[in-house]
Amino acid sequence: MILGPSGSGKTTLISILAGLLPPSSGSIQCDGKDLSTLSPSDYDQFRGQNIGFVFQTLHLIPFLTVRQNLMLACSLPDKSVSQDSAMKVLSRLGLADLMESKADRLSTGEKQRLAVGRAIIGSPKWIFCDEPTSALDDANAEAMLDLLKIEAAHCGASLVIVTHDSRVKTAFEGEACLQLNAAGQGLQ
């Protein structure tokens, strides 16, 4: 978990770690690879095979169904996921009955669960989450954090959450935490 105030660089940091932004200096090493040496298409392939991302803005395609939004995440990295596997993910997330519903018809909580599903459908090694609880009340924030922990464990993925929400710190008591100040410098 990376905790810090708005503007401290949390989103920039995980965007660099996930390969969505290049580092201004240095390199990103993962599984013995210097990711900065990869071509853009190889980097896209690496990200698609190894990284799931839950964005603060969910980026669902409103006119696509729940199933189509989920499967879209698999089409980009050429990662083959069966309809049966997709159905299992939707069932675990409580979305199986909404599989053919358009994304714009979902509640906020259902949309957030779909965004988690999209991040985990390919069983990534890393799941990055940007402010996953910022728009949720206490009960739904706790449910979202429990869901993220369960799904990360199910995938065998490392979970990295950036947030300004102190409720997340409480939920991950005893886990690794980096706290940033307003200048983006680590305090812990």
C-alpha positions in Angstrom: 0.0 0.0 0.0 1.2 3.5 -0.8 -0.6 6.2 1.2 -0.3 9.9 0.6 -2.2 13.1 0.1 -3.6 14.2 -3.3 -0.9 15.4 -5.6 1.9 13.5 -3.9 2.6 11.3 -7.0 0.9 8.1 -6.1 -0.9 7.7 -9.4 2.3 8.6 -11.3 4.3 6.0 -9.3 2.0 3.1 -10.1 1.6 4.2 -13.7 5.4 4.0 -14.0 5.5 0.6 -12.2 2.7 -0.7 -14.5 4.4 0.5 -17.6 1.8 3.1 -18.5 4.3 5.9 -18.2 8.1 5.8 -18.7 10.3 6.7 -15.8 12.2 10.0 -16.2 15.3 8.2 -15.0 16.4 4.8 -13.9 14.7 1.6 -15.0 11.9 -0.8 -14.0 13.1 -4.4 -13.3 10.7 -7.3 -13.2 11.4 -11.0 -13.3 15.0 -10.2 -14.2 14.0 -8.0 -17.2 14.8 -4.4 -17.6 11.4 -3.3 -18.9 12.8 -0.1 -20.3 14.7 -2.1 -23.0 11.5 -3.6 -24.4 9.9 -2.3 -27.6 6.6 -0.6 -27.1 4.7 -3.6 -28.5 6.8 -6.0 -26.3 6.1 -3.8 -23.3 2.3 -3.9 -24.1 2.5 -7.7 -24.4 4.4 -7.9 -21.0 1.8 -5.6 -19.4 -1.1 -7.6 -20.8 0.4 -10.9 -19.6 1.5 -9.8 -16.1 -0.4 -6.7 -14.9 -4.0 -6.0 -13.9 -5.0 -2.4 -13.2 -8.0 -1.0 -11.4 -8.1 2.7 -12.4 -9.7 5.4 -10.3 -11.8 6.2 -13.3 -13.2 2.8 -14.2 -13.0 3.2 -18.0 -15.8 0.7 -18.7 -17.3 0.8 -22.2 -20.9 1.8 -21.4 -22.6 0.3 -24.5 -20.9 -3.1 -24.1 -22.3 -5.8 -21.8 -20.6 -6.9 -18.6 -19.3 -10.0 -20.3 -18.0 -8.0 -23.3 -16.2 -5.5 -21.0 -14.6 -8.4 -19.1 -13.5 -10.2 -22.3 -12.2 -7.0 -23.9 -9.4 -7.1 -21.3 -8.3 -10.4 -22.7 -8.3 -9.5 -26.3 -5.6 -6.8 -26.1 -2.7 -9.0 -24.7 -3.7 -12.0 -26.8 -4.5 -13.8 -23.6 -6.9 -16.7 -24.2 -9.6 -16.9 -21.5 -12.5 -19.3 -21.9 -16.1 -18.2 -21.5 -16.2 -20.7 -18.6 -13.3 -18.9 -16.8 -15.0 -15.6 -17.4 -18.2 -16.9 -16.0 -16.4 -18.2 -12.9 -14.9 -14.7 -12.4 -18.3 -13.1 -12.8 -19.8 -15.5 -10.3 -17.1 -14.8 -7.7 -17.8 -11.1 -8.1 -21.6 -11.5 -7.9 -22.1 -10.4 -11.5 -23.1 -13.6 -13.2 -26.8 -12.6 -13.4 -25.8 -9.3 -15.0 -23.6 -10.8 -17.6 -25.7 -9.5 -20.6 -26.5 -6.1 -18.9 -25.0 -3.1 -20.5 -22.3 -1.5 -18.3 -24.1 1.8 -18.1 -27.0 0.0 -16.4 -24.9 -1.1 -13.4 -24.8 0.4 -10.0 -21.5 2.1 -8.9 -20.6 -1.0 -6.8 -21.3 -3.4 -9.7 -19.1 -1.2 -12.0 -16.3 -1.3 -9.5 -16.6 -5.1 -9.2 -16.5 -5.3 -13.0 -13.4 -3.2 -13.0 -11.8 -5.6 -10.5 -12.9 -8.5 -12.8 -11.3 -6.9 -15.8 -8.0 -6.5 -13.8 -7.9 -10.1 -12.7 -9.4 -12.1 -15.6 -6.0 -13.0 -17.0 -4.5 -14.0 -13.7 -1.9 -11.3 -13.6 1.2 -11.4 -11.4 0.6 -7.8 -10.2 -2.6 -5.9 -9.5 -2.3 -2.2 -9.3 -5.3 -0.2 -7.8 -5.6 3.6 -7.9 -7.9 4.9 -5.1 -10.3 1.9 -5.2 -12.3 3.1 -2.2 -12.3 6.9 -2.7 -16.0 7.1 -3.7 -17.3 4.4 -1.3 -18.9 4.5 2.1 -17.3 2.6 4.9 -19.2 -0.7 4.4 -18.6 -0.8 0.7 -15.0 0.3 1.1 -14.4 -2.7 3.4 -16.2 -5.0 1.0 -14.0 -3.7 -1.9 -10.8 -4.2 0.0 -11.9 -7.7 1.0 -12.7 -8.5 -2.6 -9.3 -7.2 -3.8 -7.5 -9.3 -1.2 -9.4 -12.4 -2.1 -9.0 -12.0 -5.8 -5.3 -11.2 -5.6 -4.9 -14.4 -3.5 -6.9 -16.4 -6.0 -4.6 -15.2 -8.8 -1.5 -15.5 -6.7 -0.8 -11.8 -7.5 0.9 -9.1 -5.6 -1.6 -6.3 -4.8 -0.4 -2.7 -4.8 -2.9 0.0 -3.8 -2.3 3.7 -3.8 -4.7 5.9 -1.8 -5.2 8.9 0.4 -8.0 6.9 2.2 -6.8 6.0 5.7 -9.4 3.2 5.9 -7.2 1.3 3.5 -4.3 1.6 6.0 -6.5 0.1 8.7 -7.5 -2.8 6.5 -3.9 -3.6 5.6 -2.5 -3.3 9.1 0.8 -5.2 9.3 1.3 -5.2 5.6 4.0 -3.2 3.8 3.1 0.5 3.6 4.9 3.4 2.0 3.6 6.8 3.2 4.3 9.8 0.9 4.3 13.4 1.9 2.9 16.2 -0.3 6.2 16.4 -2.1 6.0 12.7 -3.0 8.8 11.7 -0.7 8.6 8.4 1.3 8.1 8.8 5.0 8.0 5.2 6.1 
